[in-house]
Amino acid sequence: MSSRIFQSVIVQMKEATDRVIGVVDSNGTVIASGELPLIGTKLEEVSFQDSNREQIVRTADRTYKLLTGWGAQYEYAVFVDGVDAVARTICIMASVAFNEAKLYYEEKHDKTTFIKNIISDNILPGDIYVRAKELHFSTEVSRAVFLIRQIDKGDMSALELVQSMFPDKERDFVVSISETDIALIREVDPYVEGVALKKVATKVQETISSDLEIKTVIGVGTPAKHLRELADRYKEAQVAIEVGKVFDTEKTIIQYEHLGIGRLIYQLPVTLCEMFLSEIFKKSPIDSLDQETLYTINKFFANNLNVSETSRKLFVHRNTLVYRLEKIKKLTGLDLREFDHAIVFKVALMVKKYLNAQEAKLEGRNTLS
């Protein structure tokens, strides 16, 4: 289909110049040309540096320029007969025309671009049905959204790797969101469970890690039952990653449906969280608790408020732990051995963690500005 688009542009440009314009693929084979006998022939080898997508390459008889925007690897290049300044100008102008034509075609006919527009909220809800019908796209199929975020560095090879893992372009869509983010929209069974979705995420994560040595964190949204739900499910995957950074720092695969109370806290205004802490800790602020005390509290929660089990895990006598709990009660007014008090304290710790994360994010923005 790309050759037809390129050939259409070339036919229109023939009226403006007598130079031969054409397009070659990554193998050097001419797929479109102003001279029809050239189509299907192979021209001389031309090498492009991946690091410079705007470069002009000259051979003995022709000037070449990469066509950009369709993946990390060299796919197509435009060529013009001649190596003079006129050939260079025509080559640049032709590349712009080809890129615009290809982009226009993809926006109207490419399913992956359609999916990207949906999850990015770049299409009106009413237009989704119209475009889906034009593309013969099933709207009522269950689809899961995975947001794959590369940590420390972004490598475009990760996009191609994920695409190779899910080659069925009618059912699975791999979308480049940014330098570090990749979205995978995968068709799933209507009754799929979270365990199955985690297996998919784990496979992707392990493959990227082993093949590219890149660390990733993956957010998983709940399955969308209809095409119009994809944007919301993508936002869920985003929230899963953001909430995971605050409350589940050890996890690298975070499912939205398992975020629990952390999801609620993340959506609260900062002022409301600060008010909550000041009301709960009237005697002394939560910051007054030292690290040893906080460690004891977390262990107590981890062992389901069981004094005997917690003391065993802490390698302390049971009476020692009871003494520490009494001390916490005096400081905060909350007895962690009582279920209701324990819930309040647990939420308070999570709220404090959230506020610390928000403060760190704000400081980071101020540093950048």
Secondary structure, DSSP 4 states (H G I P E B T S, - for coil): -HHHHHHHHHHHHTTT-SS-EEEEETTSBEEEESSGGGTT-B-------TT-TT-EEE-SSEEEEEPPSS-SS--EEEEEE-SSHHHHHHHHHHHHHHHHHHHHHHHHH-HHHHHHHHHTT-S-HHHHHHHHHHTT--SS--EEEEEEEESS---THHHHHHHHHS--TTTEEEEE-SSSEEEEEEE--TT--HHHHHHHHHHHHHHHHHHH---EEEEEPPPBSSGGGHHHHHHHHHHHHHHHHHH-TT-SEEEGGG-THHHHHHTS-HHHHHHHHHHH-SSS-GGGS-HHHHHHHHHHHHTTT-HHHHHHHHTS-HHHHHHHHHHHHHHHS--TTSHHHHHHHHHHHHHHHHHHHHHHHHHHHHHH-
